[in-house]
Amino acid sequence: MLGSAWRKTLTLIASLALVSAVCVTLGYAGGYGDSGDAVPTKLVILHTNDVHGYAQSADGVLGVAAVAQLKADYQAEGYDVLLLDSGDALQGNSFVNDSQGSIVPDFMNAAGYDAMALGNHEFDYGADVLQKRMEACGFPVLGANVTVDATGERFAQSNTVFTLSDGTKVGVFGIVTPEAKTKSSPRNTAGLSIAQGDDLFACVQEQVDDLHAQGCTQVVCLGHLGDVPAVVPNTAADVVQHTTGIDVFIDGHDHEVENRTVEDRAGRKVLIVETGCYLASVGVLTCENGRWAESLVTAGSYDGADEDVARMIDAEAADEDARMSQVVATTPFELDGGRYPGNRDRETNYGDLSADAYLWEATQVGGAAPDAAIVNGGNVRATVQPGDITLRAVHDTMPFGSQLCTIEVTGAQLLEALEAATQNLPDEMGGFPQVSGITYTVDATVPYKRGNQYPDSTYYAPAEPGARVTVSDVNGKGFDPDATYVIATSDFIATGGDTYHVFTTVSQDTKRTLGYADYQALQYYLSDELGGSVPARYEQPQGRITVIGSRS
């Protein structure tokens, strides 16, 4: 922590000056301040999103202790400060996954968080565990568009109101992406409904109207939606354009940095902001006399840290470090765990290795020999640099702990799955199939034709399977749409996660759980089958997937 209040102030000023060179700052008269109503005179909203367990300060990571100190710095400057998070805080790396996220509320409470929105990965440990985590948070966890089917009641608190020192009120409500039904394992949200489309817009307008009725002159949507084409019509921009009265939309989910305005239904400009992911930066929203502006404090531009919060996090990390530093294997070259371009839009060397690990582990267990394996690209989450591959790197690569299984599918069902899982190409998609034992081509220059919407999903089946995807080989035997293939995959895919709804029916009848988590398959493949050293054949992708019209 910095030694004096004066030095803290200088550091803060310097950090904000630095980010001005890389971040466009927007300011405009917004909200009910335009009509002469009382508005906050000196408010700062610090916001984070998609932290995914990156709580400890590290190279490129600010850490939660820095967030805590940043809040204290602004308070010392006389600002009212709200600290908000837009979801995906409880899950993401081995540090927090080992405790099923139970340590995260402690960190966030210590840092002084005032509210957070549910993210899709908050559901990864199951709804019952999530309820316990919400109870442990000393602040509201918001999710206005999630309801319990059995009762019709909301699963989480909808909104909250903050009264500032000048007497004005700021209302905050939370919404989560409808993709949570398929971006977490579908079993984790069984019995819950998540409003989407017109129902989502109606829910949001209800929240805005309710907060205005409570006397709020500024309304903040704390969302976890993202703005990528795959989630249309449930993006942050969609919500703004179909509603009236939001002043600022703080977003998450797609791991992007955003700072732009979108007009709402009444033609008012609404600021949409997002900070990326993994605490590489913290968003700083200032509202002075009704004018909003956004800037970023980035890792490397700010060296403040709350000592008490840092000690708490470092103590937890030390216990985990002792176990997770075990070396599993070595690699002479980088294993590409990139998102986009990377495992969500093209074949990668790490995608090949991961799929091979699935296939190998499934052959070790016995039973029907698998023909092929599929790993969704969104499950390959971390790049490994040349050198040692630790147990932590393995867990961080596959942090969700999905169970490995086999299912039997027809060639036609396999083709539909591949077509649906590549529908967003040339843009990225978490369902993108990294494969072993399959060779296929996607022509991304051909438009994807939507068929029926999959049940409990935001995705649409292909109207014409095979229009974009051509499968040339499965297990060295060519491809037959009438043949039956045994596919090694994760329970997430087998139960309809991402775009793989076509597998849900067959998995009920043919799914065979193998008793290993996905990261265990990767670990044992590296140590046992590869003898602790990644061979040269994995230095480059092996030509299993061809994408015509790729942008990468």
Salt bridges, closest charged atoms under 4 A:
ASP50 OD1 - HIS52 NE2 3.64
ASP50 OD1 - HIS224 NE2 3.95
ASP50 OD1 - HIS255 NE2 3.34
ASP88 OD2 - HIS52 NE2 3.39
ASP88 OD2 - HIS224 NE2 3.22
ASP98 OD2 - ARG323 NH2 2.20
ASP114 OD2 - LYS71 NZ 3.11
ASP124 OD2 - HIS121 ND1 2.67
GLU179 OE1 - HIS253 NE2 2.74
GLU206 OE1 - ARG154 NH2 3.47
ASP227 OD2 - ARG260 NH2 2.85
ASP247 OD1 - ARG268 NH2 3.06
GLU258 OE1 - ARG260 NE 2.55
ASP264 OD2 - ARG268 NH1 3.00
GLU294 OE2 - HIS47 NE2 2.96
ASP308 OD1 - ARG311 NH2 2.42
GLU320 OE1 - ARG392 NH2 3.00
ASP321 OD1 - ARG392 NH2 2.36
ASP336 OD2 - ARG346 NH2 3.18
ASP352 OD1 - ARG544 NH1 3.68
ASP356 OD2 - ARG544 NH2 2.92
ASP427 OD1 - ARG551 NH1 2.35
GLU428 OE1 - ARG344 NH1 3.73
GLU464 OE2 - LYS449 NZ 3.51
ASP491 OD2 - ARG187 NH1 2.04
ASP491 OD1 - LYS511 NZ 2.55
ASP498 OD1 - LYS183 NZ 2.66
